[in-house]
Amino acid sequence: MSIENSSVIPDLDFNTPAQRRGRKLRALKDKVARVGIGLGGVSVIIAILLIFFYLLYEVIPMFRSAEVQPWEQNGQIVEPYAVPGAGKTLYMAMEEQAEIGIRVTDQGNIIFFSTTSGEVIKSIQASLPVGATITSFAMVSENSRMFALGLSNGQALVFKHTYKSTYPDGKRVILPNIAYPLGEAPIDVASTALEQLTISGSEGSYALIGGNQENLQAIFISQTENMFTGDVELEESTTHLPDLGIKIKKMLLMPDLAWLFVAGESGKMAVVNLRNQDAPIITQVLQASSSKITTFDLLLGGNAVLLGNAEGEVSEWFLVRDDQGEWQMTKIRSFDTGQTAISDLAIEHRRKGFATIDAAGELRLYNTTANVNVLAEKVAQANASMITLAPRANAALIEEAGKLTLLHIDNEHPEVSWSSLWGKVWYEGYEEPKYVWQSSAANNDFEPKFSLMPLAFGTLKAAFYAMILATPLAICGAIYTAYFMVPTLRRKVKPFIELMEALPTVILGFLAGLWLAPFMEENLPGIFVTLLMIPVAILAFAYAWAQMPKKVRWLVPDGWDALLLIPVIMLATWFSISISPSMELALFDGNMRHWLTNDLGIAYDQRNAMVIGIAMGFAIIPTIFSITEDAIFAVPKHLSYGSLALGATPWQTLTRVVIPTASPGIFSAVMIGMGRAVGETMIVLMATGNTPIMDANIFEGMRTLAANIAVEMPESEVGSTHYRILFLAAFVLFMFTFAVNTVAEVIRQRLRNKYGSL
Amino acid sequence: MNISVKEWYKSGSPWVWLNAGAVAISLIMVIGLLGLIAVRGLSHFWPADIVQGTYTVDGQSKTIAGEIVETNEVLTKQLIEAGIKIPDDTEFSTRHLLKVGNRDVYGSDFSWALEQFFTDQSRPTMLFTAERREWGNLYGYLRSLKEDGKEIGHVESNDESAEYLALWAELDKRVERALDIREDILEIEKHEIGAINYELERLRLKERGLQLDNVTDQAPYVAINQRRKELDQAYEGMQQRLLDLYTQINRDSLTAEVAGGKVVDLQIAKIVRIFRPNAMNTGQKMLHYAAKLWEFVSDEPREANTEGGIFPAIFGTVMMVLLMSLLVTPFGVVAAVYLREYAKQGFVTRLIRIAVNNLAGVPSIVYGVFGLGFFVYFLGGNIDDLFFAAAKPAPTFGTPGLMWASLTLALLTVPVVIVATEEGLSRIPRALREGSLALGATKFETLMKVVLPMASPAMMTGVILAIARAAGEVAPLMLVGVVKLAPSLPLDGNYPFIHLDQKFMHLGFHIYDVGFQSPNVEAARPLVYATALLLVLVIALLNMSAIAIRNHLREKYKALEM
């Protein structure tokens, strides 16, 4: 190149229109990318954070208290209307949709009316025998829709209100009607007027008990359908009840017809055993309340009695078997109420709940299992006399001073309270308060048991046993790998153990459940011997190795000891397992399992916490190992060199210098490992029996929160309390692991900063 | 050189050794686990010899035959306690677990046999194994061959004879023929009729959609009915062809004598494979092994997943993982780039970084719960209301399916990709970025041409680790779309070819389901080991390729890192 040439370089114009356009385009592209990436990044981060908020969104409705409002029909508030029909109300109820109400009067009028307007839809006059008047009323249960009228001539009439939905012109029309499940003819109950009456029973077998203070008679009716003709045949038997000794106020009969509860004057209650129908026995007469009993009802399912008194106290009672095996009527819990006397109490049709209205016109909603008062609101003037709830518990009908008020109730999740989730609850049929998880059953009047305690306990139990195995192995392994092992071997061993982390847990669970669990059951003594033998064998070998002449020892350079131990450990394991049957024969009479169960009284499940400990320990070893190893390896070398130079042995340097420096890292490794153990699903699901028990026994299984979600989530109804509680379980898991991991992460970061300064 | 115990203890060396022991134990556990799966999984396909012998209990003798699956030593005492009359002169007795097959005859596939009662053991070469489409294996001697119920050949003896072999050759031919016909039947049933049914369903939905839109014009309805008629006709034709094929395939049958003397009939159409393991040499066995292995990875499952192959599960896993990586890669990378390159580095960013990091440690089942609640019920339900009203009340997207499973796993693995990519980005020296910017490149150009290519090893690592995690994850999938047996693959010849709303099968879930939910766990166990082995191999391969790619790309960009 010559100088002449360089002088004729053309003028470079960097501002041609094309270049300007190009620059503009590039600037535009840059801007678009900035906005795009910003949007994308933020939205991904939001999507991730959404998990937290969505879980919360599903959980929160459970903790909202109930609400009550006037019923709205087509945007119009339904004003109170006059009670349809004349006479005093004996009974009031609503059908499924809360569109039609039924009112039974003391004149024997059965009136079906529109709940929103009070308009009478259908009115039926019960055919009372000549000269007889209605003296008492009884109901089987709210959800059976069956009731009985007791007459002055000692007879009773039994009715059932039924509803049929039809769809003429595509619009739903509900047709109410009355049926006679025990025949249309009056039933002879007692020889005297039925001043008191109770009826109970279920499909095919009913009983009525009635009469007056002096003469109380029971009639048991069983219906059998003739197989050939389809006719229903009634079989009746009667019996006299003994004198109760208290003035009868109200009687309640349990649906299994075995027990009669009688509320008396001045707060007394009597319990009658009817198991032997020919000879009823009074088992208990007790002072159930300090003041007059105002309401006395059976809770859904008919196993528990709700008792309200003049002081405004409501308490729940049921039969509990005592130490002698006798059934005792026991006060289970009392409900937090106002100070005013309860005027009426309505039982929910499908849940263990009830509503009260008191003399001050205050409506209160309760759930018995959760022992919560979900609502207290003044809805009526002082003289409200009657309340009834719709089957779906979404509406209440209140009678006050000749007027009916329809209210809308929003009470989705009354079963949930702090005490029902985390506390001991005395469930029906149990002998004492317990932590129980049992979310569903076949029958309708089942009491759901939503205690998360057994699940949380199971989770921690599984994690605990896994940590027992994993922590020492992983930390010791990491210490050796980071501090003593030769680098060439370390570079191979570390990725190899880390590869374990990627191993699908479903495989570990499968092996644990189908291979390890039976293997352990067969070689139980061998397993324990192995635990003992391995350290002994290692130490014995190490000592023997130290005695070897230098020539032999120098064959294996420092830092390769771990490989030498592999055959030793394998041999020790093999030896322990192979002597297992002989040991079993010599020490445990041939069967250690039997010995555990029969001699020590320790229950043994094949899939137990020990299996979980090994399988899940295996799963978390790599997590703890990897982080611990990093922490120890990152301790600056000059620290340990300094210590060694001052004459400390390598072990002293390790324990006094390296480990204290790395301890926050080790701690965070353990935390993260625990986080993993707590959330692990598949191993626990496959290698435990998944029974939600609370027992720390190493030979029994457990059910963890995560496994519980996996088992029950697919079949839980969307939006139900069960569904939301599973979300709560997920939320608890989420928060727990998130908190644990955050603590670990913060500690690690601080550690990193510390090393940075060294 | 002797060293006293005290001195030895003081040197700290026992502790060091114990630590070394921990590493050794961990290594043994990993190797042992992999070895166990490999041995059990791979041995399943080997054609085991059938052992025949006389089994004498309480003076009664019977002939039994089967494959020895397991042999162990049990305490004689325990056997006596269990009610078995056995002399207690030895402490231990040897016991074999025999796979005797013939479930339809004996009631169960397996039977324990004590060595000392099991005499005259032999491996007769004429004894055959027939893998059947139902009732498991049949072990027995060929007795006769029938065509349309008429006998065309007959042998009496169990010994090797020209007669027996000739009949066997004939049988082989007929089995081959039946298998060919079955292939035709499957082609018609699965593809042709499947396509017709699919189109019929689409027509129904179209009609319903028209009705919902209140279309009163009759023309589209007529067109739909016209097409429906054509399809019905085509269907009739296929039915006829199927009928013919079924008569053809059911032409032949055989009779065989099973151990115990009973003679059973077997339709040749029911046979999957028939062979005489005792007569096979090593080469033949290896061929057989390869064929079984191929069946395992390429065929569909039979008998409630306990026999046959796992192809749909492999396919489902791969589909799901591919979809997931398509979702997770761009989003993960964009989020990481935003966090590292664009967002202001401050307290909030640090907080987000920690949160993202920790989400990787949140239990996978939590993601499953979220996926079910948010994706399936909330998003899916709304999509159905908007776009698939015609199919209601049957849900289209409002039910667990492939798309939701992929999305859930994408969410589960996105932290992995973000963390890995960010790590890669943070390693790139500032000088490089500044150099590029100084030369006049915009930030975006710097990113695309300088930063991202250099960070690509980290990105790849992240994605591969995400895939490895997704492939092995089962718990969330159980909630959002995996089923034990999917009727069809999510990818087929029917428009729109990929069915995101379908449920699918998955290797991990297959292991759980067959191992724990199947009625015949004992028979299914080897298959589960084989499936587990496959899953382990796939995941190990993915992890190792992650490492390999990372190393390779690191080499490539090493020069830049100076």
Chai-1 contact restraints between the chains, C-beta under 6 A:
chainA,res_idxA,chainB,res_idxB,connection_type,confidence,min_distance_angstrom,max_distance_angstrom,comment,restraint_id
A,R26,B,T442,contact,1.0,0.0,6.0,A-B,restraint_1
A,K29,B,F444,contact,1.0,0.0,6.0,A-B,restraint_2
A,D30,B,T442,contact,1.0,0.0,6.0,A-B,restraint_3
A,D30,B,K443,contact,1.0,0.0,6.0,A-B,restraint_4
A,D30,B,F444,contact,1.0,0.0,6.0,A-B,restraint_5
A,A33,B,F444,contact,1.0,0.0,6.0,A-B,restraint_6
A,I37,B,V334,contact,1.0,0.0,6.0,A-B,restraint_7
A,I37,B,V337,contact,1.0,0.0,6.0,A-B,restraint_8
A,I37,B,Y338,contact,1.0,0.0,6.0,A-B,restraint_9
A,I37,B,Y342,contact,1.0,0.0,6.0,A-B,restraint_10
A,G38,B,Y342,contact,1.0,0.0,6.0,A-B,restraint_11
A,G40,B,V334,contact,1.0,0.0,6.0,A-B,restraint_12
A,G41,B,V334,contact,1.0,0.0,6.0,A-B,restraint_13
A,G41,B,A335,contact,1.0,0.0,6.0,A-B,restraint_14
A,G41,B,Y338,contact,1.0,0.0,6.0,A-B,restraint_15
A,V44,B,F331,contact,1.0,0.0,6.0,A-B,restraint_16
A,V44,B,A335,contact,1.0,0.0,6.0,A-B,restraint_17
A,I45,B,I352,contact,1.0,0.0,6.0,A-B,restraint_18
A,I48,B,L359,contact,1.0,0.0,6.0,A-B,restraint_19
A,I51,B,F370,contact,1.0,0.0,6.0,A-B,restraint_20
A,Y54,B,F370,contact,1.0,0.0,6.0,A-B,restraint_21
A,Y54,B,F374,contact,1.0,0.0,6.0,A-B,restraint_22
A,E58,B,G373,contact,1.0,0.0,6.0,A-B,restraint_23
A,L473,B,A22,contact,1.0,0.0,6.0,A-B,restraint_24
A,C476,B,N19,contact,1.0,0.0,6.0,A-B,restraint_25
A,C476,B,A22,contact,1.0,0.0,6.0,A-B,restraint_26
A,G477,B,A22,contact,1.0,0.0,6.0,A-B,restraint_27
A,G477,B,V23,contact,1.0,0.0,6.0,A-B,restraint_28
A,G477,B,S26,contact,1.0,0.0,6.0,A-B,restraint_29
A,I479,B,N19,contact,1.0,0.0,6.0,A-B,restraint_30
A,Y480,B,N19,contact,1.0,0.0,6.0,A-B,restraint_31
A,Y480,B,A20,contact,1.0,0.0,6.0,A-B,restraint_32
A,Y480,B,V23,contact,1.0,0.0,6.0,A-B,restraint_33
A,T481,B,V23,contact,1.0,0.0,6.0,A-B,restraint_34
A,F484,B,V16,contact,1.0,0.0,6.0,A-B,restraint_35
A,I497,B,S26,contact,1.0,0.0,6.0,A-B,restraint_36
A,L499,B,N543,contact,1.0,0.0,6.0,A-B,restraint_37
A,M500,B,V30,contact,1.0,0.0,6.0,A-B,restraint_38
A,A502,B,A468,contact,1.0,0.0,6.0,A-B,restraint_39
A,A502,B,I539,contact,1.0,0.0,6.0,A-B,restraint_40
A,A502,B,N543,contact,1.0,0.0,6.0,A-B,restraint_41
A,P504,B,G472,contact,1.0,0.0,6.0,A-B,restraint_42
A,P504,B,G508,contact,1.0,0.0,6.0,A-B,restraint_43
A,P504,B,L535,contact,1.0,0.0,6.0,A-B,restraint_44
A,V506,B,V474,contact,1.0,0.0,6.0,A-B,restraint_45
A,V506,B,G508,contact,1.0,0.0,6.0,A-B,restraint_46
A,V506,B,I511,contact,1.0,0.0,6.0,A-B,restraint_47
A,V506,B,Y512,contact,1.0,0.0,6.0,A-B,restraint_48
A,I507,B,A532,contact,1.0,0.0,6.0,A-B,restraint_49
A,F510,B,I511,contact,1.0,0.0,6.0,A-B,restraint_50
A,F510,B,G515,contact,1.0,0.0,6.0,A-B,restraint_51
A,L514,B,G515,contact,1.0,0.0,6.0,A-B,restraint_52
A,I538,B,W17,contact,1.0,0.0,6.0,A-B,restraint_53
A,I538,B,G21,contact,1.0,0.0,6.0,A-B,restraint_54
A,L539,B,P14,contact,1.0,0.0,6.0,A-B,restraint_55
A,A542,B,P14,contact,1.0,0.0,6.0,A-B,restraint_56
A,A542,B,W17,contact,1.0,0.0,6.0,A-B,restraint_57
A,A546,B,I3,contact,1.0,0.0,6.0,A-B,restraint_58
A,A546,B,W8,contact,1.0,0.0,6.0,A-B,restraint_59
A,D561,B,A20,contact,1.0,0.0,6.0,A-B,restraint_60
A,A562,B,A20,contact,1.0,0.0,6.0,A-B,restraint_61
A,A562,B,V23,contact,1.0,0.0,6.0,A-B,restraint_62
A,A562,B,A24,contact,1.0,0.0,6.0,A-B,restraint_63
A,L565,B,A20,contact,1.0,0.0,6.0,A-B,restraint_64
A,L565,B,G21,contact,1.0,0.0,6.0,A-B,restraint_65
A,L565,B,A24,contact,1.0,0.0,6.0,A-B,restraint_66
A,I566,B,A24,contact,1.0,0.0,6.0,A-B,restraint_67
A,I569,B,A24,contact,1.0,0.0,6.0,A-B,restraint_68
A,I569,B,I28,contact,1.0,0.0,6.0,A-B,restraint_69
A,P581,B,L75,contact,1.0,0.0,6.0,A-B,restraint_70
A,L585,B,L75,contact,1.0,0.0,6.0,A-B,restraint_71
A,G590,B,L75,contact,1.0,0.0,6.0,A-B,restraint_72
A,G590,B,K77,contact,1.0,0.0,6.0,A-B,restraint_73
A,G590,B,Q78,contact,1.0,0.0,6.0,A-B,restraint_74
A,I621,B,S26,contact,1.0,0.0,6.0,A-B,restraint_75
A,T649,B,S11,contact,1.0,0.0,6.0,A-B,restraint_76
A,T649,B,G12,contact,1.0,0.0,6.0,A-B,restraint_77
A,W651,B,G12,contact,1.0,0.0,6.0,A-B,restraint_78
A,W651,B,W15,contact,1.0,0.0,6.0,A-B,restraint_79
A,G675,B,G361,contact,1.0,0.0,6.0,A-B,restraint_80
A,G679,B,P363,contact,1.0,0.0,6.0,A-B,restraint_81
A,T681,B,I365,contact,1.0,0.0,6.0,A-B,restraint_82
A,T681,B,A475,contact,1.0,0.0,6.0,A-B,restraint_83
A,M682,B,V474,contact,1.0,0.0,6.0,A-B,restraint_84
A,M682,B,A475,contact,1.0,0.0,6.0,A-B,restraint_85
A,M686,B,F516,contact,1.0,0.0,6.0,A-B,restraint_86
A,A706,B,P363,contact,1.0,0.0,6.0,A-B,restraint_87
A,A706,B,I365,contact,1.0,0.0,6.0,A-B,restraint_88
A,I709,B,I365,contact,1.0,0.0,6.0,A-B,restraint_89
A,I709,B,V369,contact,1.0,0.0,6.0,A-B,restraint_90
A,A710,B,I365,contact,1.0,0.0,6.0,A-B,restraint_91
A,A710,B,A475,contact,1.0,0.0,6.0,A-B,restraint_92
A,A710,B,M478,contact,1.0,0.0,6.0,A-B,restraint_93
A,M713,B,L479,contact,1.0,0.0,6.0,A-B,restraint_94
A,V718,B,Y377,contact,1.0,0.0,6.0,A-B,restraint_95
A,A730,B,V366,contact,1.0,0.0,6.0,A-B,restraint_96
A,A730,B,V369,contact,1.0,0.0,6.0,A-B,restraint_97
A,L733,B,P363,contact,1.0,0.0,6.0,A-B,restraint_98
A,L733,B,V366,contact,1.0,0.0,6.0,A-B,restraint_99
A,F734,B,V362,contact,1.0,0.0,6.0,A-B,restraint_100
A,F734,B,V366,contact,1.0,0.0,6.0,A-B,restraint_101
A,T737,B,G361,contact,1.0,0.0,6.0,A-B,restraint_102
A,T737,B,V362,contact,1.0,0.0,6.0,A-B,restraint_103
A,T737,B,P363,contact,1.0,0.0,6.0,A-B,restraint_104
A,F738,B,N358,contact,1.0,0.0,6.0,A-B,restraint_105
A,N741,B,N358,contact,1.0,0.0,6.0,A-B,restraint_106
A,N741,B,G361,contact,1.0,0.0,6.0,A-B,restraint_107
A,T742,B,N358,contact,1.0,0.0,6.0,A-B,restraint_108
A,E745,B,I354,contact,1.0,0.0,6.0,A-B,restraint_109
